[in-house]
Amino acid sequence: MDVLAEIAAHLSRGDDERVAELAQQAVEQGLPPKQILDTGLIAGMADVGARFKAHEIFLPDVLLAARAMYAGMDCLKPLLLKEGVQPLGKIVLGSVQGDLHDIGKNLVGIMLRGAGFEVIDLGADVAPQRFVETAQAQNAPAIGMSALLTTTMPVMKRVVDLVREKGLAGKIKTLVGGAPVSAEYAREIGADAYGYDAANAVDRVKELVCGQ
Ligand code: B1M
């Protein structure tokens, strides 16, 4: 089994120590961080999701897998951040109200920081008002929202609507993402952009904030 398949397998079993060792090994082998992330860590988490859905594993197993995911991400973080350049602008980021999933949101934050953005991370379970008030107070031109539950996706619309109600449309742009979110949904709720993964989120934010 190659090192990336081993990372996925150990993450899926929730073995955080082994995942950290293997991630380090993959880095030392010279594998690109994005490949370690996508083919190792995220692939392992996708397996966890599928087995959770099939009732083969339960919530405590998923929590262990999340811990292992963070152990792997910790090894990659310095490398992803190293790829950064000039400060490009500010973005307010968070998982929407009712949603405690924060791994994808944190990855987006790491990649944005790595690309040179200042990220104001509000964490998880963030109320619509807090997104908008923070963006206003910090003079941030963009809000990034993550949702992993179909039940929390509508909160994204509440944020987009609030931006409009406050007359801030165009001044504060909105980006949405997360496993159940799609480009079509983003259009439907009037969000300015949709990012399908963390790297793509960076490209979308660059377009929104820097026009590139
Ligand atoms: Co939960 N969970 N979970 N969970 N969990 C899902 C999402 C689920 C799909 C599992 C399943 O049934 N197969 C399911 C949702 C079903 C649905 O809504 N249709 C589910 C459920 C049901 C639940 C609970 C309700 C379970 C319960 O209590 N009975 C509960 C809800 C808690 C809550 O939020 N209120 C719950 C709890 C949890 C844990 C706490 C145990 C844990 C989260 C730990 C944490 O985040 N700190 C957890 C986990 C780990 C998952 C799965 C297994 C993995 C999610 C993950 O981290 N993926 C997930 C199954 C799955 O997704 N396959 C599942 C890895 C991460 C890198 O991917 O977050 O998708 P992701 O991010 C991607 C892209 O989506 C994108 O970039 C990232 C990749 O680069 N992206 C953005 C994300 N945000 C973005 C923002 C952007 C742009 C791109 O712009 C701003």
Residues whose N, C-alpha, C, O or C-beta is under 5 A from the ligand:
A	BS01	B1M	M45 A46 V48 G49 A50 F52 K53 L59 V62 L63 A66 G98 D99 L100 H101 D102 I103 G104 K105 L107 V108 G144 M145 S146 L148 L149 T150 T151 L175 V176 G177 G178 A179 G195 Y196 D197 A198 A201
